[in-house]
């Protein structure tokens, strides 16, 4: 797990809410506080979908691409939100690739999630990485690889400051 700040807030918000830079990530959870607090649960409501539609889904969460316009509508206006918290995750379909690149020897089914926590508050954006496994291990190879992958992704687009 690493933590870092984004120095270019306007550029980051543009990439998050307009440009689609994060569209392939899944939204696990979200909270946006403006005049009121809005909570977004990214889990699919399985009762809404047909059995055929459910069979084509690889993940339990909606992509950020499908939610981004809703978040933008909540935020747009003359004032910035007092707080925004998003938990994004990598799709399960990418686990095998990440595990292979990390060099860790575990099955993809042992990975519960690879996360990016985004917190905007007090005119500051903090990013925290996270990994979750379904099994206990002292091997932190995957954690370190995910941290490096995320910071490289962010540093390729924004000025960042490790905390």
Number of C-alpha atoms within 10 A of each C-alpha: 14 17 16 16 20 21 15 14 16 10 14 19 14 13 16 18 22 15 13 13 15 17 19 16 19 26 29 23 17 19 17 21 17 17 11 10 13 14 14 15 14 20 15 15 11 11 8 9 11 9 10 8 10 15 9 8 11 10 15 17 20 20 22 25 19 13 16 18 13 13 18 15 10 16 18 12 10 6 9 13 20 15 17 21 19 20 21 26 23 19 20 18 11 11 19 15 11 18 19 14 12 16 11 15 11 14 11 17 12 13 18 14 17 22 24 26 18 19 20 20 15 9 10 13 21 19 24 19 24 19 18 14 16 10 10 8 7 5 10 12 14 23 20 17 16 24 22 15 15 18 20 13 11 16 13 10 13 18 14 19 13 11 10
